[in-house]
Amino acid sequence: MENIRYNFSFKEMSYRIYKVYQICVYKYPNLCCFILGISLLMYGLTHLSFADTPADGSEAAEIIKKQMCKIMVLLEGPFGALICVVAGLAACVTAAMGAYKMAMACVVIACGVFVTESFTRLFFGDSMFSDCSGLPTQNM
């Protein structure tokens, strides 16, 4: 088999790169953006996407866990009940005025207050709430 060498000049090579760029940008822009985004996430930003273990070894994960515990204690406690009551009353008032879309939004807010802990436990696991010692928890 013969050795085949390609001798491209700089001008010809830059023209080929430009043509590939034009095909990507003008013919398949969504695909090119998707591939670029996936490659950036896979090769450049993976250490930033791990929320549980920080890359620099700091205590950022512990701070996030403590703040999540505080937020869940508030939402599951009296503050969550207050939000639920106010959103329920707002849903009644807006439905009486004829704004049914706003009434449904208020109902979603009222129900969403009490399902946030369930969703948080579902997506982040029970380990998120294992370090909630010292906080006045309701049912954690």
N, CA, C and O atoms as a GROMACS GRO file, in nm:
protein
  560
    1MET      N    1   0.083  -0.118   0.000
    1MET     CA    2   0.000   0.000   0.000
    1MET      C    3   0.088   0.124   0.000
    1MET      O    4   0.189   0.130   0.070
    2GLU      N    5   0.048   0.219  -0.077
    2GLU     CA    6   0.124   0.341  -0.094
    2GLU      C    7   0.099   0.440   0.018
    2GLU      O    8  -0.013   0.452   0.068
    3ASN      N    9   0.204   0.510   0.058
    3ASN     CA   10   0.187   0.619   0.154
    3ASN      C   11   0.130   0.740   0.082
    3ASN      O   12   0.188   0.788  -0.015
    4ILE      N   13   0.018   0.786   0.128
    4ILE     CA   14  -0.044   0.901   0.066
    4ILE      C   15  -0.025   1.020   0.158
    4ILE      O   16  -0.066   1.018   0.274
    5ARG      N   17   0.037   1.123   0.106
    5ARG     CA   18   0.057   1.245   0.184
    5ARG      C   19  -0.028   1.355   0.124
    5ARG      O   20  -0.035   1.373   0.003
    6TYR      N   21  -0.092   1.425   0.212
    6TYR     CA   22  -0.172   1.539   0.169
    6TYR      C   23  -0.095   1.665   0.199
    6TYR      O   24  -0.060   1.692   0.314
    7ASN      N   25  -0.070   1.739   0.098
    7ASN     CA   26  -0.001   1.867   0.116
    7ASN      C   27  -0.100   1.978   0.089
    7ASN      O   28  -0.123   2.017  -0.026
    8PHE      N   29  -0.159   2.026   0.196
    8PHE     CA   30  -0.252   2.137   0.184
    8PHE      C   31  -0.182   2.265   0.224
    8PHE      O   32  -0.104   2.269   0.319
    9SER      N   33  -0.213   2.367   0.151
    9SER     CA   34  -0.161   2.497   0.190
    9SER      C   35  -0.248   2.552   0.303
    9SER      O   36  -0.357   2.503   0.329
   10PHE      N   37  -0.198   2.653   0.368
   10PHE     CA   38  -0.271   2.715   0.478
   10PHE      C   39  -0.403   2.773   0.428
   10PHE      O   40  -0.505   2.765   0.497
   11LYS      N   41  -0.401   2.830   0.309
   11LYS     CA   42  -0.521   2.891   0.253
   11LYS      C   43  -0.627   2.784   0.224
   11LYS      O   44  -0.745   2.804   0.252
   12GLU      N   45  -0.586   2.672   0.168
   12GLU     CA   46  -0.680   2.565   0.137
   12GLU      C   47  -0.736   2.502   0.265
   12GLU      O   48  -0.854   2.470   0.273
   13MET      N   49  -0.650   2.483   0.364
   13MET     CA   50  -0.695   2.426   0.489
   13MET      C   51  -0.792   2.519   0.562
   13MET      O   52  -0.893   2.473   0.616
   14SER      N   53  -0.764   2.647   0.562
   14SER     CA   54  -0.855   2.742   0.626
   14SER      C   55  -0.988   2.749   0.550
   14SER      O   56  -1.093   2.770   0.611
   15TYR      N   57  -0.984   2.733   0.418
   15TYR     CA   58  -1.107   2.731   0.341
   15TYR      C   59  -1.191   2.609   0.376
   15TYR      O   60  -1.313   2.619   0.387
   16ARG      N   61  -1.128   2.492   0.395
   16ARG     CA   62  -1.201   2.371   0.434
   16ARG      C   63  -1.262   2.386   0.573
   16ARG      O   64  -1.377   2.347   0.595
   17ILE      N   65  -1.188   2.443   0.665
   17ILE     CA   66  -1.242   2.466   0.799
   17ILE      C   67  -1.360   2.562   0.794
   17ILE      O   68  -1.459   2.543   0.864
   18TYR      N   69  -1.348   2.663   0.711
   18TYR     CA   70  -1.458   2.759   0.695
   18TYR      C   71  -1.582   2.692   0.637
   18TYR      O   72  -1.693   2.723   0.679
   19LYS      N   73  -1.564   2.601   0.542
   19LYS     CA   74  -1.679   2.530   0.483
   19LYS      C   75  -1.746   2.440   0.586
   19LYS      O   76  -1.869   2.432   0.590
   20VAL      N   77  -1.669   2.372   0.668
   20VAL     CA   78  -1.726   2.289   0.774
   20VAL      C   79  -1.803   2.378   0.872
   20VAL      O   80  -1.912   2.342   0.917
   21TYR      N   81  -1.746   2.492   0.904
   21TYR     CA   82  -1.814   2.588   0.993
   21TYR      C   83  -1.946   2.633   0.932
   21TYR      O   84  -2.048   2.640   1.002
   22GLN      N   85  -1.946   2.664   0.804
   22GLN     CA   86  -2.070   2.707   0.738
   22GLN      C   87  -2.175   2.597   0.739
   22GLN      O   88  -2.293   2.624   0.763
   23ILE      N   89  -2.134   2.475   0.713
   23ILE     CA   90  -2.230   2.364   0.714
   23ILE      C   91  -2.290   2.348   0.853
   23ILE      O   92  -2.411   2.330   0.868
   24CYS      N   93  -2.204   2.355   0.954
   24CYS     CA   94  -2.254   2.339   1.092
   24CYS      C   95  -2.348   2.452   1.131
   24CYS      O   96  -2.456   2.427   1.186
   25VAL      N   97  -2.309   2.573   1.104
   25VAL     CA   98  -2.386   2.688   1.153
   25VAL      C   99  -2.514   2.709   1.073
   25VAL      O  100  -2.618   2.740   1.132
   26TYR      N  101  -2.509   2.694   0.944
   26TYR     CA  102  -2.624   2.728   0.862
   26TYR      C  103  -2.716   2.611   0.831
   26TYR      O  104  -2.836   2.631   0.811
   27LYS      N  105  -2.663   2.489   0.826
   27LYS     CA  106  -2.748   2.375   0.794
   27LYS      C  107  -2.802   2.306   0.918
   27LYS      O  108  -2.920   2.272   0.923
   28TYR      N  109  -2.717   2.285   1.019
   28TYR     CA  110  -2.756   2.211   1.139
   28TYR      C  111  -2.719   2.289   1.266
   28TYR      O  112  -2.636   2.244   1.344
   29PRO      N  113  -2.780   2.405   1.288
   29PRO     CA  114  -2.737   2.484   1.405
   29PRO      C  115  -2.777   2.421   1.538
   29PRO      O  116  -2.701   2.428   1.634
   30ASN      N  117  -2.895   2.359   1.545
   30ASN     CA  118  -2.938   2.299   1.671
   30ASN      C  119  -2.849   2.181   1.709
   30ASN      O  120  -2.813   2.165   1.826
   31LEU      N  121  -2.815   2.100   1.612
   31LEU     CA  122  -2.729   1.985   1.638
   31LEU      C  123  -2.591   2.030   1.683
   31LEU      O  124  -2.533   1.972   1.775
   32CYS      N  125  -2.538   2.133   1.618
   32CYS     CA  126  -2.406   2.182   1.656
   32CYS      C  127  -2.405   2.241   1.796
   32CYS      O  128  -2.311   2.218   1.873
   33CYS      N  129  -2.509   2.316   1.831
   33CYS     CA  130  -2.518   2.371   1.968
   33CYS      C  131  -2.534   2.260   2.070
   33CYS      O  132  -2.477   2.267   2.179
   34PHE      N  133  -2.611   2.157   2.036
   34PHE     CA  134  -2.628   2.044   2.127
   34PHE      C  135  -2.496   1.972   2.150
   34PHE      O  136  -2.461   1.941   2.264
   35ILE      N  137  -2.423   1.945   2.043
   35ILE     CA  138  -2.294   1.876   2.056
   35ILE      C  139  -2.194   1.962   2.132
   35ILE      O  140  -2.120   1.910   2.216
   36LEU      N  141  -2.192   2.091   2.106
   36LEU     CA  142  -2.103   2.181   2.178
   36LEU      C  143  -2.137   2.184   2.327
   36LEU      O  144  -2.047   2.179   2.411
   37GLY      N  145  -2.265   2.191   2.360
   37GLY     CA  146  -2.305   2.193   2.500
   37GLY      C  147  -2.271   2.065   2.572
   37GLY      O  148  -2.221   2.068   2.685
   38ILE      N  149  -2.298   1.952   2.508
   38ILE     CA  150  -2.266   1.822   2.570
   38ILE      C  151  -2.116   1.808   2.590
   38ILE      O  152  -2.071   1.761   2.694
   39SER      N  153  -2.038   1.849   2.490
   39SER     CA  154  -1.893   1.836   2.504
   39SER      C  155  -1.839   1.928   2.612
   39SER      O  156  -1.746   1.891   2.683
   40LEU      N  157  -1.894   2.048   2.625
   40LEU     CA  158  -1.850   2.136   2.733
   40LEU      C  159  -1.883   2.078   2.870
   40LEU      O  160  -1.802   2.084   2.962
   41LEU      N  161  -2.002   2.021   2.882
   41LEU     CA  162  -2.040   1.962   3.010
   41LEU      C  163  -1.958   1.837   3.042
   41LEU      O  164  -1.921   1.815   3.157
   42MET      N  165  -1.930   1.757   2.941
   42MET     CA  166  -1.857   1.632   2.967
   42MET      C  167  -1.710   1.655   2.995
   42MET      O  168  -1.654   1.589   3.082
   43TYR      N  169  -1.648   1.746   2.924
   43TYR     CA  170  -1.504   1.759   2.935
   43TYR      C  171  -1.458   1.877   3.019
   43TYR      O  172  -1.349   1.873   3.077
   44GLY      N  173  -1.537   1.982   3.027
   44GLY     CA  174  -1.487   2.100   3.095
   44GLY      C  175  -1.550   2.133   3.226
   44GLY      O  176  -1.486   2.194   3.312
   45LEU      N  177  -1.675   2.094   3.246
   45LEU     CA  178  -1.746   2.141   3.363
   45LEU      C  179  -1.798   2.030   3.453
   45LEU      O  180  -1.892   2.052   3.529
   46THR      N  181  -1.739   1.912   3.446
   46THR     CA  182  -1.793   1.803   3.527
   46THR      C  183  -1.771   1.827   3.675
   46THR      O  184  -1.856   1.788   3.756
   47HIS      N  185  -1.661   1.889   3.713
   47HIS     CA  186  -1.638   1.912   3.856
   47HIS      C  187  -1.736   2.014   3.913
   47HIS      O  188  -1.761   2.014   4.034
   48LEU      N  189  -1.792   2.099   3.830
   48LEU     CA  190  -1.891   2.195   3.878
   48LEU      C  191  -2.030   2.134   3.888
   48LEU      O  192  -2.116   2.188   3.959
   49SER      N  193  -2.054   2.024   3.819
   49SER     CA  194  -2.187   1.967   3.820
   49SER      C  195  -2.210   1.870   3.936
   49SER      O  196  -2.323   1.827   3.956
   50PHE      N  197  -2.107   1.837   4.011
   50PHE     CA  198  -2.124   1.751   4.127
   50PHE      C  199  -2.159   1.840   4.246
   50PHE      O  200  -2.072   1.908   4.301
   51ALA      N  201  -2.286   1.838   4.285
   51ALA     CA  202  -2.330   1.926   4.393
   51ALA      C  203  -2.297   1.869   4.530
   51ALA      O  204  -2.287   1.945   4.627
   52ASP      N  205  -2.282   1.738   4.540
   52ASP     CA  206  -2.262   1.678   4.671
   52ASP      C  207  -2.116   1.686   4.718
   52ASP      O  208  -2.091   1.706   4.837
   53THR      N  209  -2.023   1.671   4.627
   53THR     CA  210  -1.882   1.676   4.665
   53THR      C  211  -1.814   1.792   4.594
   53THR      O  212  -1.797   1.787   4.472
   54PRO      N  213  -1.775   1.895   4.667
   54PRO     CA  214  -1.711   2.009   4.602
   54PRO      C  215  -1.571   1.972   4.552
   54PRO      O  216  -1.502   1.889   4.611
   55ALA      N  217  -1.531   2.035   4.444
   55ALA     CA  218  -1.403   2.002   4.379
   55ALA      C  219  -1.284   2.053   4.459
   55ALA      O  220  -1.179   1.990   4.460
   56ASP      N  221  -1.300   2.166   4.527
   56ASP     CA  222  -1.186   2.223   4.596
   56ASP      C  223  -1.171   2.174   4.740
   56ASP      O  224  -1.081   2.218   4.810
   57GLY      N  225  -1.258   2.085   4.784
   57GLY     CA  226  -1.246   2.029   4.918
   57GLY      C  227  -1.298   2.119   5.028
   57GLY      O  228  -1.270   2.095   5.145
   58SER      N  229  -1.371   2.221   4.994
   58SER     CA  230  -1.422   2.313   5.095
   58SER      C  231  -1.546   2.254   5.162
   58SER      O  232  -1.587   2.142   5.132
   59GLU      N  233  -1.600   2.329   5.250
   59GLU     CA  234  -1.718   2.284   5.325
   59GLU      C  235  -1.847   2.336   5.261
   59GLU      O  236  -1.948   2.353   5.330
   60ALA      N  237  -1.845   2.359   5.132
   60ALA     CA  238  -1.962   2.414   5.063
   60ALA      C  239  -2.080   2.316   5.067
   60ALA      O  240  -2.194   2.359   5.079
   61ALA      N  241  -2.053   2.188   5.058
   61ALA     CA  242  -2.161   2.089   5.059
   61ALA      C  243  -2.230   2.087   5.195
   61ALA      O  244  -2.352   2.071   5.202
   62GLU      N  245  -2.155   2.103   5.302
   62GLU     CA  246  -2.215   2.104   5.436
   62GLU      C  247  -2.300   2.229   5.456
   62GLU      O  248  -2.405   2.223   5.520
   63ILE      N  249  -2.254   2.340   5.402
   63ILE     CA  250  -2.332   2.464   5.413
   63ILE      C  251  -2.463   2.450   5.336
   63ILE      O  252  -2.568   2.493   5.384
   64ILE      N  253  -2.457   2.390   5.218
   64ILE     CA  254  -2.579   2.371   5.139
   64ILE      C  255  -2.675   2.279   5.212
   64ILE      O  256  -2.796   2.305   5.214
   65LYS      N  257  -2.624   2.171   5.272
   65LYS     CA  258  -2.710   2.079   5.345
   65LYS      C  259  -2.777   2.147   5.464
   65LYS      O  260  -2.896   2.126   5.489
   66LYS      N  261  -2.701   2.229   5.539
   66LYS     CA  262  -2.760   2.299   5.655
   66LYS      C  263  -2.868   2.396   5.610
   66LYS      O  264  -2.973   2.407   5.674
   67GLN      N  265  -2.843   2.467   5.501
   67GLN     CA  266  -2.944   2.562   5.453
   67GLN      C  267  -3.068   2.491   5.402
   67GLN      O  268  -3.180   2.539   5.422
   68MET      N  269  -3.050   2.377   5.336
   68MET     CA  270  -3.166   2.299   5.291
   68MET      C  271  -3.247   2.249   5.410
   68MET      O  272  -3.370   2.247   5.405
   69CYS      N  273  -3.178   2.209   5.517
   69CYS     CA  274  -3.250   2.166   5.637
   69CYS      C  275  -3.331   2.281   5.695
   69CYS      O  276  -3.446   2.262   5.735
   70LYS      N  277  -3.271   2.399   5.699
   70LYS     CA  278  -3.344   2.515   5.753
   70LYS      C  279  -3.466   2.549   5.667
   70LYS      O  280  -3.573   2.580   5.720
   71ILE      N  281  -3.448   2.544   5.536
   71ILE     CA  282  -3.561   2.575   5.446
   71ILE      C  283  -3.672   2.472   5.462
   71ILE      O  284  -3.790   2.509   5.465
   72MET      N  285  -3.636   2.345   5.472
   72MET     CA  286  -3.739   2.242   5.487
   72MET      C  287  -3.811   2.253   5.621
   72MET      O  288  -3.931   2.228   5.629
   73VAL      N  289  -3.738   2.291   5.726
   73VAL     CA  290  -3.803   2.311   5.856
   73VAL      C  291  -3.902   2.425   5.847
   73VAL      O  292  -4.012   2.416   5.903
   74LEU      N  293  -3.866   2.532   5.778
   74LEU     CA  294  -3.959   2.645   5.762
   74LEU      C  295  -4.081   2.607   5.679
   74LEU      O  296  -4.194   2.639   5.715
   75LEU      N  297  -4.058   2.537   5.567
   75LEU     CA  298  -4.170   2.504   5.480
   75LEU      C  299  -4.262   2.399   5.538
   75LEU      O  300  -4.382   2.399   5.509
   76GLU      N  301  -4.209   2.310   5.619
   76GLU     CA  302  -4.293   2.208   5.680
   76GLU      C  303  -4.356   2.255   5.812
   76GLU      O  304  -4.441   2.187   5.868
   77GLY      N  305  -4.314   2.369   5.858
   77GLY     CA  306  -4.364   2.420   5.987
   77GLY      C  307  -4.471   2.526   5.969
   77GLY      O  308  -4.548   2.524   5.873
   78PRO      N  309  -4.474   2.620   6.062
   78PRO     CA  310  -4.578   2.724   6.060
   78PRO      C  311  -4.569   2.817   5.939
   78PRO      O  312  -4.672   2.866   5.892
   79PHE      N  313  -4.448   2.843   5.889
   79PHE     CA  314  -4.436   2.931   5.773
   79PHE      C  315  -4.499   2.866   5.650
   79PHE      O  316  -4.563   2.935   5.570
   80GLY      N  317  -4.481   2.736   5.634
   80GLY     CA  318  -4.544   2.665   5.523
   80GLY      C  319  -4.695   2.667   5.534
   80GLY      O  320  -4.766   2.679   5.434
   81ALA      N  321  -4.746   2.654   5.657
   81ALA     CA  322  -4.891   2.662   5.677
   81ALA      C  323  -4.942   2.801   5.642
   81ALA      O  324  -5.050   2.816   5.584
   82LEU      N  325  -4.866   2.903   5.679
   82LEU     CA  326  -4.905   3.041   5.646
   82LEU      C  327  -4.909   3.062   5.495
   82LEU      O  328  -5.004   3.121   5.444
   83ILE      N  329  -4.809   3.014   5.425
   83ILE     CA  330  -4.807   3.026   5.279
   83ILE      C  331  -4.926   2.953   5.219
   83ILE      O  332  -4.991   3.003   5.126
   84CYS      N  333  -4.956   2.834   5.272
   84CYS     CA  334  -5.067   2.754   5.220
   84CYS      C  335  -5.201   2.825   5.241
   84CYS      O  336  -5.285   2.827   5.151
   85VAL      N  337  -5.220   2.882   5.358
   85VAL     CA  338  -5.346   2.952   5.388
   85VAL      C  339  -5.360   3.077   5.301
   85VAL      O  340  -5.467   3.102   5.245
   86VAL      N  341  -5.254   3.154   5.291
   86VAL     CA  342  -5.261   3.277   5.210
   86VAL      C  343  -5.283   3.244   5.063
   86VAL      O  344  -5.362   3.311   4.996
   87ALA      N  345  -5.216   3.141   5.013
   87ALA     CA  346  -5.237   3.103   4.873
   87ALA      C  347  -5.377   3.048   4.851
   87ALA      O  348  -5.438   3.072   4.746
   88GLY      N  349  -5.430   2.974   4.948
   88GLY     CA  350  -5.568   2.925   4.937
   88GLY      C  351  -5.669   3.037   4.936
   88GLY      O  352  -5.764   3.036   4.857
   89LEU      N  353  -5.650   3.135   5.024
   89LEU     CA  354  -5.740   3.251   5.025
   89LEU      C  355  -5.728   3.331   4.896
   89LEU      O  356  -5.828   3.378   4.842
   90ALA      N  357  -5.607   3.345   4.847
   90ALA     CA  358  -5.586   3.417   4.720
   90ALA      C  359  -5.652   3.342   4.605
   90ALA      O  360  -5.705   3.404   4.513
   91ALA      N  361  -5.650   3.208   4.610
   91ALA     CA  362  -5.716   3.129   4.506
   91ALA      C  363  -5.866   3.152   4.510
   91ALA      O  364  -5.930   3.164   4.405
   92CYS      N  365  -5.925   3.158   4.631
   92CYS     CA  366  -6.069   3.184   4.643
   92CYS      C  367  -6.105   3.322   4.590
   92CYS      O  368  -6.203   3.338   4.518
   93VAL      N  369  -6.025   3.422   4.626
   93VAL     CA  370  -6.054   3.560   4.585
   93VAL      C  371  -6.039   3.575   4.434
   93VAL      O  372  -6.125   3.634   4.369
   94THR      N  373  -5.932   3.521   4.379
   94THR     CA  374  -5.912   3.536   4.234
   94THR      C  375  -6.015   3.456   4.155
   94THR      O  376  -6.054   3.498   4.046
   95ALA      N  377  -6.058   3.341   4.207
   95ALA     CA  378  -6.162   3.265   4.138
   95ALA      C  379  -6.295   3.341   4.142
   95ALA      O  380  -6.371   3.337   4.045
   96ALA      N  381  -6.322   3.409   4.252
   96ALA     CA  382  -6.445   3.487   4.261
   96ALA      C  383  -6.443   3.606   4.164
   96ALA      O  384  -6.547   3.649   4.116
   97MET      N  385  -6.324   3.657   4.138
   97MET     CA  386  -6.313   3.769   4.044
   97MET      C  387  -6.306   3.723   3.899
   97MET      O  388  -6.314   3.806   3.808
   98GLY      N  389  -6.294   3.595   3.876
   98GLY     CA  390  -6.295   3.544   3.739
   98GLY      C  391  -6.159   3.511   3.682
   98GLY      O  392  -6.150   3.470   3.566
   99ALA      N  393  -6.053   3.529   3.759
   99ALA     CA  394  -5.918   3.499   3.710
   99ALA      C  395  -5.885   3.354   3.746
   99ALA      O  396  -5.818   3.327   3.845
  100TYR      N  397  -5.934   3.261   3.664
  100TYR     CA  398  -5.920   3.119   3.697
  100TYR      C  399  -5.777   3.069   3.679
  100TYR      O  400  -5.733   2.978   3.749
  101LYS      N  401  -5.704   3.129   3.584
  101LYS     CA  402  -5.563   3.089   3.568
  101LYS      C  403  -5.483   3.125   3.692
  101LYS      O  404  -5.400   3.048   3.738
  102MET      N  405  -5.508   3.243   3.746
  102MET     CA  406  -5.440   3.285   3.868
  102MET      C  407  -5.483   3.199   3.987
  102MET      O  408  -5.402   3.169   4.075
  103ALA      N  409  -5.609   3.160   3.989
  103ALA     CA  410  -5.657   3.075   4.098
  103ALA      C  411  -5.587   2.939   4.094
  103ALA      O  412  -5.550   2.886   4.198
  104MET      N  413  -5.569   2.884   3.975
  104MET     CA  414  -5.499   2.756   3.965
  104MET      C  415  -5.352   2.770   4.005
  104MET      O  416  -5.295   2.679   4.065
  105ALA      N  417  -5.292   2.883   3.973
  105ALA     CA  418  -5.153   2.906   4.015
  105ALA      C  419  -5.144   2.912   4.167
  105ALA      O  420  -5.050   2.859   4.226
  106CYS      N  421  -5.241   2.975   4.231
  106CYS     CA  422  -5.241   2.982   4.377
  106CYS      C  423  -5.262   2.845   4.440
  106CYS      O  424  -5.203   2.814   4.543
  107VAL      N  425  -5.346   2.762   4.378
  107VAL     CA  426  -5.366   2.626   4.428
  107VAL      C  427  -5.238   2.545   4.416
  107VAL      O  428  -5.204   2.468   4.505
  108VAL      N  429  -5.166   2.561   4.305
  108VAL     CA  430  -5.039   2.491   4.286
  108VAL      C  431  -4.938   2.536   4.391
  108VAL      O  432  -4.864   2.453   4.444
  109ILE      N  433  -4.934   2.664   4.422
  109ILE     CA  434  -4.844   2.714   4.527
  109ILE      C  435  -4.881   2.655   4.662
  109ILE      O  436  -4.794   2.613   4.738
  110ALA      N  437  -5.009   2.651   4.691
  110ALA     CA  438  -5.054   2.599   4.820
  110ALA      C  439  -5.020   2.451   4.835
  110ALA      O  440  -4.978   2.408   4.942
  111CYS      N  441  -5.036   2.374   4.730
  111CYS     CA  442  -5.004   2.231   4.738
  111CYS      C  443  -4.853   2.208   4.728
  111CYS      O  444  -4.800   2.112   4.786
  112GLY      N  445  -4.786   2.294   4.656
  112GLY     CA  446  -4.642   2.276   4.636
  112GLY      C  447  -4.560   2.296   4.760
  112GLY      O  448  -4.449   2.244   4.770
  113VAL      N  449  -4.612   2.371   4.855
  113VAL     CA  450  -4.539   2.394   4.978
  113VAL      C  451  -4.515   2.264   5.052
  113VAL      O  452  -4.408   2.244   5.110
  114PHE      N  453  -4.612   2.176   5.051
  114PHE     CA  454  -4.600   2.055   5.130
  114PHE      C  455  -4.540   1.937   5.053
  114PHE      O  456  -4.511   1.834   5.113
  115VAL      N  457  -4.522   1.950   4.924
  115VAL     CA  458  -4.458   1.842   4.850
  115VAL      C  459  -4.312   1.870   4.821
  115VAL      O  460  -4.244   1.786   4.762
  116THR      N  461  -4.261   1.986   4.861
  116THR     CA  462  -4.121   2.018   4.834
  116THR      C  463  -4.027   1.922   4.906
  116THR      O  464  -3.926   1.881   4.849
  117GLU      N  465  -4.059   1.887   5.030
  117GLU     CA  466  -3.970   1.795   5.101
  117GLU      C  467  -3.970   1.658   5.034
  117GLU      O  468  -3.866   1.594   5.024
  118SER      N  469  -4.086   1.613   4.990
  118SER     CA  470  -4.093   1.483   4.924
  118SER      C  471  -4.012   1.483   4.795
  118SER      O  472  -3.939   1.387   4.767
  119PHE      N  473  -4.024   1.589   4.717
  119PHE     CA  474  -3.947   1.597   4.594
  119PHE      C  475  -3.797   1.610   4.622
  119PHE      O  476  -3.715   1.553   4.551
  120THR      N  477  -3.763   1.685   4.726
  120THR     CA  478  -3.622   1.700   4.760
  120THR      C  479  -3.563   1.567   4.804
  120THR      O  480  -3.452   1.532   4.766
  121ARG      N  481  -3.638   1.493   4.885
  121ARG     CA  482  -3.590   1.360   4.925
  121ARG      C  483  -3.583   1.266   4.805
  121ARG      O  484  -3.494   1.181   4.798
  122LEU      N  485  -3.674   1.280   4.710
  122LEU     CA  486  -3.675   1.194   4.593
  122LEU      C  487  -3.554   1.220   4.504
  122LEU      O  488  -3.491   1.125   4.458
  123PHE      N  489  -3.522   1.348   4.479
  123PHE     CA  490  -3.416   1.381   4.385
  123PHE      C  491  -3.277   1.384   4.449
  123PHE      O  492  -3.179   1.356   4.381
  124PHE      N  493  -3.266   1.418   4.578
  124PHE     CA  494  -3.136   1.431   4.642
  124PHE      C  495  -3.108   1.321   4.744
  124PHE      O  496  -2.996   1.313   4.794
  125GLY      N  497  -3.206   1.238   4.775
  125GLY     CA  498  -3.183   1.128   4.867
  125GLY      C  499  -3.204   1.170   5.012
  125GLY      O  500  -3.214   1.288   5.044
  126ASP      N  501  -3.210   1.069   5.099
  126ASP     CA  502  -3.229   1.096   5.241
  126ASP      C  503  -3.104   1.150   5.308
  126ASP      O  504  -3.111   1.202   5.419
  127SER      N  505  -2.990   1.137   5.242
  127SER     CA  506  -2.867   1.187   5.303
  127SER      C  507  -2.866   1.339   5.315
  127SER      O  508  -2.790   1.395   5.393
  128MET      N  509  -2.951   1.405   5.238
  128MET     CA  510  -2.959   1.551   5.246
  128MET      C  511  -3.011   1.593   5.383
  128MET      O  512  -2.972   1.698   5.434
  129PHE      N  513  -3.099   1.513   5.443
  129PHE     CA  514  -3.160   1.550   5.570
  129PHE      C  515  -3.103   1.472   5.688
  129PHE      O  516  -3.157   1.481   5.798
  130SER      N  517  -2.997   1.398   5.667
  130SER     CA  518  -2.942   1.319   5.778
  130SER      C  519  -2.866   1.406   5.878
  130SER      O  520  -2.851   1.366   5.994
  131ASP      N  521  -2.818   1.522   5.836
  131ASP     CA  522  -2.740   1.609   5.926
  131ASP      C  523  -2.822   1.723   5.982
  131ASP      O  524  -2.768   1.829   6.009
  132CYS      N  525  -2.951   1.703   6.001
  132CYS     CA  526  -3.038   1.810   6.050
  132CYS      C  527  -3.046   1.808   6.203
  132CYS      O  528  -3.150   1.842   6.260
  133SER      N  529  -2.940   1.770   6.268
  133SER     CA  530  -2.942   1.767   6.413
  133SER      C  531  -2.929   1.907   6.468
  133SER      O  532  -2.856   1.990   6.414
  134GLY      N  533  -2.999   1.933   6.575
  134GLY     CA  534  -2.994   2.065   6.638
  134GLY      C  535  -3.098   2.161   6.586
  134GLY      O  536  -3.115   2.270   6.642
  135LEU      N  537  -3.168   2.124   6.481
  135LEU     CA  538  -3.273   2.209   6.428
  135LEU      C  539  -3.407   2.159   6.475
  135LEU      O  540  -3.426   2.038   6.486
  136PRO      N  541  -3.501   2.246   6.503
  136PRO     CA  542  -3.634   2.201   6.546
  136PRO      C  543  -3.712   2.146   6.428
  136PRO      O  544  -3.785   2.220   6.361
  137THR      N  545  -3.698   2.018   6.403
  137THR     CA  546  -3.763   1.957   6.286
  137THR      C  547  -3.903   1.911   6.322
  137THR      O  548  -3.932   1.881   6.438
  138GLN      N  549  -3.990   1.906   6.221
  138GLN     CA  550  -4.126   1.863   6.242
  138GLN      C  551  -4.138   1.711   6.231
  138GLN      O  552  -4.175   1.644   6.327
  139ASN      N  553  -4.107   1.658   6.113
  139ASN     CA  554  -4.121   1.515   6.092
  139ASN      C  555  -4.006   1.458   6.009
  139ASN      O  556  -4.027   1.366   5.930
  140MET      N  557  -3.888   1.510   6.025
  140MET     CA  558  -3.774   1.462   5.946
  140MET      C  559  -3.706   1.346   6.017
  140MET      O  560  -3.608   1.292   5.967
   0.00000   0.00000   0.00000
